[in-house]
Amino acid sequence: MSLTVALKDRRGDFALDATFETGRGVTALFGRSGAGKTTIVTMIAGLARPREGRIALNDRVLFDSASQTSLPTWRRKVGMVFQEARLFPHLSVKANLLYGRWAGRRRSETRLDSVLALLGLEAFLERRPHTLSGGEAQRVAIGRALMAAPDILLMDEPLSNLDGARRAEILPFLEKLAHEGGVPILYVSHQVDEVARLADSLVVLSEGRVVASGPIENVFGRVDLGAATGRHEAGAILVAEVAGGDTEFALTRLALDGAELVVPALDRAPGAKVRLRIRSQDVALALSPPAGLSVRNVLPAEIVSIESDAGPYAEVLLSAAGQYLRARITRKSAVELKLQPGLRVFALIKSIAVEANRPDR
């Protein structure tokens, strides 16, 4: 599966000029509010028309300004999930789901029981939308989109209207959808935790332009994207393997190419792959192996690059255990420690700063 997007448009003071491609799995369209994420998704779905450009899904051209091609939404074979569930209030959950099959306007091979099991909706079939929680309603909306048997699922910040409890409720179902659903997903978000947990690849937007794209581990490791991703949330994605556990202290040991991390206990079998997000503000640097610290995670690393401006901080890109890690320290510390590319250091990581996400696929 491949989605190719090349779009140009202008709406008031906002100019869109974005080109990117996606493949299988989950691609996150990421950026701050106003970056153009929703605009792009609505154009892919056929709900808005760009001034010029081209959109192709597999071998089908959905839009091409040069040839004046623009398929109507119902012929594009895309499933759309909005910020609001947008369920029909007078229909039951089952009827809302089956409407998706009718709206697809083609013979659907998607079985209702498969969608119910995937999203945990078996007990909700006869209920009406007003009796559902926000998270339950969004699961029904996702199921309705899947019942249309789309070639790609477009999800426009589907958790943005949910509180913390409801977000926590639905995220495991999104993980299951990403892992077992069999449909490529373009997932729009400005929340780093959602993206780190769900996405395989990342397209970063800033002011209508693509500033970075690629595998999520590579893009998150870049130190030059603070303006687009937000300095507070900057960090890196690491992939590790469960090596064993410490039941006495409720800890799990993770192996990374000869190194080891210790995190709060995970419900994963030895050998399972896990993805970790480590924020740069939770990484400190030392020139020699530290002793007498409560910090349990220390990785030998080599400085790849250092970026700084006139502000108080320096962003340090590190190579550790064959992967990239980021550290944010003060510029004064960087000067006093005489940090420079190629220098061997030790990265200190707090266990509680390591977030284990869905298994890497």
N, C-alpha and C positions, 0 to 999 in steps of 0.2 A: 504494500500500500504506500502510495506517496501522494502528498498534497503539495502543489506548487502554487505559491502566491506572489504576485507582483502587482502592487496597487499604488496609484497616485490619486489624490483627491485634495480638495481644499474646502473647508467649511468655516467661514469667518476668518479668524486669525489662526486657525489650526490647519497645518499642512501635513498630509499623510504621504509618505514615500517609503514603502516597506516591501521588502523582498525576502522570502524565506521558503524553505522546504521542510516537510515533516515526513516521518516514516511510521513504522509500527509502534505500538505501545502508547505511552502518554507523553505528549509534547505540551509543555506549559508555555503560554503566552503571558509573559511576566513584565510588570512595570508599575510605576506609580500611577495614581489616579490621573486621568487626562492624557495618558501616554498614547492612546489610540487602540487599546485592546478590544473593547467592545465594538468599535467602529469596524475593525477588520473582521470580526466574527460575524457580524450582521451582513457584511458584504459577501462573505463566503456562503452564508445561508441564503442569500438572495433577498434579504429584507431591506437592503440598501444597495444603491448602485454607485460604484465609483466613477470618477471622471474618466479614468483610463486604466488599463492594466489587463492582467490575465489571471484566471484561477482555473487550475486543472486538478481533478481528483482521479488518480490512476490514469487511464487513457481518455477520460472524458473531460471535455472542456466545459466548464460551468459558466465562465464569463471570458470574453475576449473583445476588447473595445476595437481592435483592428479589424476583426471580421464581423463586428456588430452582433456577436453571440451573447445571449444572456438567458440562460434557462430559468424558468419560473421555479420558485422554491420547492414545489411538490415534485419536480423532476430531478432535483439535485441529489437525492438520496442521502441527505444529511439529517441527523437527529439533533434537535436543539433543546438545551436545558437552560432556562433563564434564571435570573436571581430570585424571582418569585416562581412558585410552583405552577401557577396559572391552570389549575385543575377546573373542570366543569363542576360547579357546586351542586347541580341537580342530579349528577350521575354518581353511582357508586364507584368505589376504587376499581372494581373489575371492569365496569363500563368505561372508565377513564383509560384504563390500560388497553382495552380492545379498540378504543378510538384510535390509538396510535397505529394499529394494524390497518385500519380503514384509511387513515390519513396518508399512509405510505403509498397508497394507490398502486400496489403491486402485490403479487402473491408472496406472503411473508412465510419464511421457514422458521421464524422465531416462535418457539413454543411458550405459551403462557406459563406453564408450570416451571419452566427453566428460569424465566424472569422472576417469578415469585420466589424461587429458592435462592437465586443470586442476591436479591435485595431484601430478603426476609419479610415478604409481604403476605405470606399465606394466611395469616390471621386477620387480614384487613379487608378482604374482598367485598364484603357487604356494607362496609362503613362508608359514610359520606365525608367529603373533604373537611367540613367544619369540625369534625370530631378528631381530626388528626393533629399531631404536633407538627411544628415546622419541619423537623427532620424527617418525620414520616411522610409528610406531603411531598418533600423533595425526592424521596425515594420513589414515590409513585410517579412523579414527573420524569424521573430518569427511566423508570420502567416503561412508561408510555413512549418515550423516544426510542427505546430499544425494540419495542414491538413493531416499529415501522421498518425493522431490518435495515438500518442505515449503513452506508459504507464508511461513515465517520461520525463520531459523536462530538458535538460542539457544546462545551459547558462554560457559560458566561458567569463566573463568580457565583456558583450555585450555593455557597455557604455564607455569602456576605450578609444575608438578612437573618442569620441564626445567631443565637447567643452561644456562649462558650459551651454550655451543657449539650445543646442540640448539635453543635459542630462536632463535639467529641462522640456523639451518638452516631452520626452519619459517616464520619471518616473511615471507620472500618469497612463499611459497605462500599465506599469509593475505592478503597484498597483492593477489595475483592473483585470489584468491577474491572479495575485496571489489570488485575492478575488473571482473571478467569473469563472476562466478558467477551473476549475475542474481537472487539471492535476498537479500532484506533480512536484515540481521544485527543482533541485539542482543548486544553483546560486553561481558562483565563483566570488569573488571580494576581493580587498584589500582596498576598500573604506568603512570606517566605516559608513558614512551617508547613503549609499545605503543599507548596511546590516541592519542597525537599522530601516530603513524605510520599508523594504520588508520581512525580514526573521522571521519565527516562531521559528526555532531552529538554532543552530550554531555549526559548527565543526571548531576548530582553529588548523591550521597547522603551524609547525615551523621546518624547516630543514628536511622535509620529514616525520615527525611524528605528530600524533594527540596529542596535549597537553591539550585539553579541548573539551567537547561536551555536549550538552543539550539544554534546553529552553534558548532562547536568553537573557531573563531577568537574569537568574542564571549565565550564562557564563560572560556576560558583568559586572556583579557585582564583579567578582573576582579581587583581587589586585595583584595577582602573575603572570599576563600574559603580563606585560609591554613589555617584549622582543619580544613577538609574535604579539601583537596588536599595538604597538607604544604608547609610553607614552603620547604624545601630544593629542591623540584621546581617551585616556582612559576615561571611564565614566560608567554610569548605564542606564538601561532601566526601566522606571516606567510605569504602566498602571493606568490611571485615568478615571474618569467619568465626563462628562460635567454637571456642576451644574447650570449654568446660565451665563448671560452676563452683561456687563456694557457698554451700547451703547454710553454714554457720552464720555468715555475715550477709546473706542474701545478695550475692554478687555473681556476675557472669564475666568470664575471661574471654576476650576477643583477640584473635591472631591477625596481624597485619605484616606479612612478608618478613618474618623473623622478629618482629616487635609484638608487644602485647598491650592491650588496653583493658581496664577493669571498669565495668559499668554496673548499675543496679540490675538485679536479676531479670533476665529475659526468659520468656516462655518459648525458647527455641532449642532444638536438638543440636548436639555437637555436629559441626560440619555445615550447619545452615549459614547462608550468607545474610548479612544484615547491612543496612545503610545507616550511616551516622552523619549527623549535622553538628559541626563544632563551630560555634561563633568565634570570630577573631578576637573579640573582647575577653573571651575566656581562656586565651592562650597567652602564657608568659614565656620569656626566654631566659636561659642561663648559659653561661660560657663553660660551665663544668657540671658534672653530675651533682644534683642537689642532695642534701641529706637532712634528716630531721624535719620533714615537711608533712603536712596532712594530705597534700596532693599525691594521689596514687599513680597517676598516669604521666610518664615521662618518655618522650620519644626522641631519639637521636635524629637530628635533622641538618639540612644544609640550606643556607639562605640562597634563594634564586634571584630575588629582586627586592628593592625597597623603594616605596613610593611615598612622597610627602609633599605638603604644600606649606603655606605660611602659618597654618594652624598648629595646634599642640601635638598632633598625632603623626605617626609613621605607620604605613601598612607594609608588613613584611610577608613575602611569599616564600614558603618553605617547601622543600622536598623531603618527605618523611615516609619511610617504609614503602617507597615506590609510588607514593601518591602526593598530592598537594595539600598543604595546610596553610592557614593564614593566621597571622598574629597582629593585633593592634597594640602598639606600645607608644609611649611619648617620644617625640623627636629628641628630647634631652637624653632619654635612656639609650636611644640608638647611637647618639654621638658619644656618650660616656663609655658604652660597651664597644665602641669602634666597630659596629656592625657593617658588613659589606657583603656583596654577592660572593659566594664560594666559601664563606666562613662556616665551620661546623659549630652547631649550637645544640642545646637541649630544649625541647618544647614541653612546657608544663601545662597539663590539661586537667581541669577539675572533672571528676567523674559525673557530677550532677549537670555539667554543661554538655554532656554527650547525649544526644537524643537518638534512640534507635527507632528506625522507621521500617517500612514494609521491606520484605526480602528483596534483594536485588535480583532482577530477572535476567 
